[in-house]
Amino acid sequence: MKLQDTLSNSEKELVTTQKIRIYLCGVTVYDESHIGHARTIIVFDVLRRYLESKGIDINFIQNFTDVDDKIINRAESEGKTAEEISTLYIEHYFSDFDALNVKRATNYPKATEHISDIMEFIQKLIDKNIAYTSKNGVYFSVSRFPEYGKLSKKKIDELQSGARIQVDEAKKDPLDFALWKFSEIEPTWDSPWGKGRPGWHIECSAMSIKYLGNNFDIHGGGRDLIFPHHENEIAQSESFTENQFAKIWMHVGMVTIKGEKMSKSLGNIKSIKHVLDNWGPNVIRLFCLSGHYSKPIDYSEELLQENLTKWRQVETCYYELIHADSSETNDIEKIIKRASKEFDEALESDFNTHLALSAFFKIVKETNKIAAENSIGRTDVEKITPEFERMLDILGLNIPKISQDKKKEIDSLILTREEARKEKQFDKADQIRGKINAMNIELVDHKGKTIWIKKEKIKSDDKK
């Protein structure tokens, strides 16, 4: 597998051993997670699922930033503690991402649970004369790390003259960044340098190295984290270990709305709860995987509607396979093998989920085509199902299963409806169809038989 490495600005081979170590920068828990967070986390969920499908053990670490100025400000405005705010939004996080069928990480370390690790990290940087104490806190000395800017491709001279650098007279250099901030506002911890709390960047360095070691396989996050967050992580981590920090830096493009970044000031943030309520988890996953992960993707109702139409094709495929009962057989081995090969090659060539989805839908469309011709047989099902289910699982798409009792109930209703139609009792047939529709069951009439499909309830369908 090759992945686009932001640091080298080239595709880099992921050396697959028995265990791959991945660190993904998680969310700062002061508000609801949004569709931008969902895209990054879903991309990494599919990467993990694909590697695991090849028998590779994944150590997947995703942190929670649960001490931050934004959390403190939110707590103050709501008359709550920072811990109450972070606990609430961590709960919401798991509710959202469990609903999106995202596999739980191996571990979800919190910054507040690793204060001693962070302090030890900072102290070592001070001992190496790479960090210093000022009246406002402890700062990392950027001039002591000559490679600063190598991830973002920014030059120190340009950064120093740039307006983005916050002025702080306590710093030796405008580029220096906080490792420890002195403060009396809770939450605070006693440290050898003074009472306060850690800076944002140091939290991820301390936790990633603690759980994954000095030189792990993949460090990921959204493209908005390249600078300053990941740039600063590299500087302090490689100064600490004197080793390469991560082998591959994988960054996911932003979700925009009408070409603009989501922001509270524009009022265009789409929370995960909002999109889940309106579109359901499978449509969201298809949307998030529909473009190349490294490029921006524009959120629109039209694009979600397109993905809903595709999802209905997947549901149809699943139920056509369940209901197939003929003795017909089709020459489909070549199509399945080719689609399987294209699917794997797409993911192994810089994780191109767009092309992988195209391969998946070749199987879906071919299955639906031969089913519509009433020529799909049990032999075909045995050939199609394993690959169809493999791809479904890797993509994290989930078709709700139906119990045998419920299947018998629906089959019985359909049989009764067919008998009513034969006897020209059309009112009775229509009443039964209405009862079936209320169960979110759609009937599909084929030549000589009728099958049913249990459709996922999508609120946006009701608005049309």
Secondary structure as GFF3:
##gff-version 3
##sequence-region A 1 464
A	DSSP	beta_strand	2	5	.	.	.	ID=ss1
A	DSSP	beta_strand	10	13	.	.	.	ID=ss2
A	DSSP	beta_strand	19	24	.	.	.	ID=ss3
A	DSSP	alpha_helix	35	53	.	.	.	ID=ss4
A	DSSP	beta_strand	57	62	.	.	.	ID=ss5
A	DSSP	alpha_helix	69	78	.	.	.	ID=ss6
A	DSSP	alpha_helix	82	99	.	.	.	ID=ss7
A	DSSP	three_ten_helix	111	113	.	.	.	ID=ss8
A	DSSP	alpha_helix	115	127	.	.	.	ID=ss9
A	DSSP	beta_strand	131	133	.	.	.	ID=ss10
A	DSSP	beta_strand	137	140	.	.	.	ID=ss11
A	DSSP	three_ten_helix	142	144	.	.	.	ID=ss12
A	DSSP	alpha_helix	156	161	.	.	.	ID=ss13
A	DSSP	beta_strand	177	182	.	.	.	ID=ss14
A	DSSP	beta_strand	196	198	.	.	.	ID=ss15
A	DSSP	alpha_helix	200	212	.	.	.	ID=ss16
A	DSSP	beta_strand	216	222	.	.	.	ID=ss17
A	DSSP	three_ten_helix	223	225	.	.	.	ID=ss18
A	DSSP	pi_helix	226	230	.	.	.	ID=ss19
A	DSSP	alpha_helix	231	241	.	.	.	ID=ss20
A	DSSP	beta_strand	246	252	.	.	.	ID=ss21
A	DSSP	beta_strand	255	257	.	.	.	ID=ss22
A	DSSP	beta_strand	260	261	.	.	.	ID=ss23
A	DSSP	alpha_helix	272	288	.	.	.	ID=ss24
A	DSSP	beta_strand	297	299	.	.	.	ID=ss25
A	DSSP	alpha_helix	301	323	.	.	.	ID=ss26
A	DSSP	alpha_helix	333	348	.	.	.	ID=ss27
A	DSSP	alpha_helix	353	372	.	.	.	ID=ss28
A	DSSP	alpha_helix	378	395	.	.	.	ID=ss29
A	DSSP	alpha_helix	404	422	.	.	.	ID=ss30
A	DSSP	alpha_helix	426	438	.	.	.	ID=ss31
A	DSSP	beta_strand	441	446	.	.	.	ID=ss32
A	DSSP	beta_strand	449	454	.	.	.	ID=ss33
A	DSSP	alpha_helix	459	463	.	.	.	ID=ss34
###
